[in-house]
Amino acid sequence: MTEAAPNFEGLLREALTPVEPPAHLAERLEDTLTSITEMAADELEGWELSAMRDPRNWVRPAAALVVGGTAGAALVLLRARRRAQASPAVLGGLGGVRESAERAVQDIGRETRKLLGER
């Protein structure tokens, strides 16, 4: 009547093994973030300053600003991360870490300028 006790450690290890996301997931995410950013920009362009005198009219532009800013920031980070993964740096002590950090900051700046249209 004694049953073998389940190997919880083995079960957890099996359940928590890393799973690589599908290759098209990053592209879909980038397309969605780009679309959200563009829709938010269009929403903000459509508002007139004269309509902003009434505080009841502030909700839509404020929401567009927050959503568009968040999507734009996520898009910048996604593109910078993809670029960093495409050309991995060999970390050789602190100099390699510094070069990697500098490259990451440059990538983020470049992607931000692209997104804002200031090339």
C-alpha positions as CSV (number, residue, x, y, z in Angstrom):
1,M,0.0,0.0,0.0
2,T,2.9,2.4,0.0
3,E,3.0,4.6,-3.0
4,A,6.2,6.2,-4.3
5,A,6.3,9.8,-3.2
6,P,6.3,12.1,-6.2
7,N,9.6,13.8,-6.9
8,F,8.5,17.4,-6.4
9,E,11.9,18.9,-7.3
10,G,11.9,17.0,-10.6
11,L,8.3,18.1,-11.3
12,L,9.1,21.7,-10.5
13,R,12.2,21.6,-12.7
14,E,10.2,20.2,-15.6
15,A,7.4,22.7,-15.1
16,L,9.7,25.7,-14.9
17,T,12.0,25.0,-17.9
18,P,12.5,28.1,-20.0
19,V,10.4,28.2,-23.2
20,E,11.5,30.2,-26.1
21,P,8.8,32.4,-27.5
22,P,7.8,32.0,-31.2
23,A,10.0,34.0,-33.6
24,H,7.0,36.0,-34.9
25,L,6.0,37.2,-31.4
26,A,8.5,40.0,-31.3
27,E,7.4,41.2,-34.8
28,R,3.7,41.1,-33.7
29,L,4.5,43.0,-30.5
30,E,6.5,45.6,-32.4
31,D,3.7,46.1,-34.9
32,T,1.1,46.4,-32.2
33,L,3.2,48.9,-30.2
34,T,3.9,50.9,-33.4
35,S,0.1,51.0,-34.2
36,I,-0.7,52.1,-30.6
37,T,1.9,54.9,-30.8
38,E,0.6,56.1,-34.1
39,M,-3.1,56.0,-33.0
40,A,-2.2,58.0,-29.9
41,A,-0.3,60.6,-32.0
42,D,-3.2,60.9,-34.3
43,E,-5.6,61.4,-31.4
44,L,-3.4,64.1,-30.0
45,E,-3.1,65.9,-33.4
46,G,-6.9,66.0,-33.7
47,W,-7.4,68.0,-30.5
48,E,-7.6,71.8,-30.6
49,L,-6.1,73.9,-27.9
50,S,-9.3,75.9,-27.6
51,A,-11.2,72.8,-26.6
52,M,-8.7,72.2,-23.8
53,R,-10.1,75.1,-21.7
54,D,-12.8,72.8,-20.3
55,P,-11.3,70.2,-18.0
56,R,-13.9,67.6,-19.1
57,N,-12.0,67.5,-22.4
58,W,-8.7,66.5,-20.9
59,V,-9.4,62.8,-20.5
60,R,-8.9,61.7,-24.0
61,P,-5.7,63.6,-24.7
62,A,-4.3,62.6,-21.3
63,A,-5.1,59.0,-22.0
64,A,-3.6,59.2,-25.5
65,L,-0.4,60.8,-24.0
66,V,0.0,58.1,-21.3
67,V,-0.8,55.2,-23.6
68,G,1.3,56.5,-26.5
69,G,4.2,57.4,-24.3
70,T,4.2,54.0,-22.7
71,A,3.9,52.2,-26.1
72,G,6.7,54.3,-27.5
73,A,9.0,53.6,-24.6
74,A,8.3,49.9,-24.9
75,L,9.0,50.0,-28.6
76,V,12.3,51.8,-28.1
77,L,13.4,49.2,-25.5
78,L,12.2,46.3,-27.7
79,R,14.2,47.5,-30.7
80,A,17.3,48.3,-28.6
81,R,17.1,44.8,-27.0
82,R,16.8,43.2,-30.4
83,R,19.8,45.1,-31.7
84,A,21.8,44.1,-28.6
85,Q,20.9,40.4,-29.1
86,A,21.9,40.6,-32.7
87,S,25.4,41.7,-31.9
88,P,26.4,40.3,-28.5
89,A,29.5,41.9,-26.9
90,V,32.3,39.9,-25.4
91,L,32.4,41.1,-21.8
92,G,36.0,41.5,-20.8
93,G,35.8,42.9,-17.3
94,L,34.6,46.4,-16.6
95,G,35.6,47.8,-19.9
96,G,33.3,45.4,-21.7
97,V,30.4,46.2,-19.4
98,R,31.0,49.9,-19.9
99,E,31.1,49.5,-23.7
100,S,27.9,47.4,-23.6
101,A,26.1,50.1,-21.5
102,E,27.3,52.9,-23.8
103,R,26.1,50.9,-26.8
104,A,22.7,50.3,-25.2
105,V,22.3,54.0,-24.4
106,Q,23.2,54.9,-28.0
107,D,20.7,52.3,-29.3
108,I,18.0,53.7,-27.1
109,G,18.7,57.3,-28.3
110,R,18.8,56.2,-31.9
111,E,15.4,54.3,-31.6
112,T,13.9,57.3,-29.8
113,R,14.9,59.7,-32.6
114,K,13.5,57.3,-35.2
115,L,10.2,57.1,-33.3
116,L,10.0,60.8,-32.9
117,G,10.9,61.4,-36.5
118,E,14.1,63.4,-35.9
119,R,16.6,61.6,-37.9
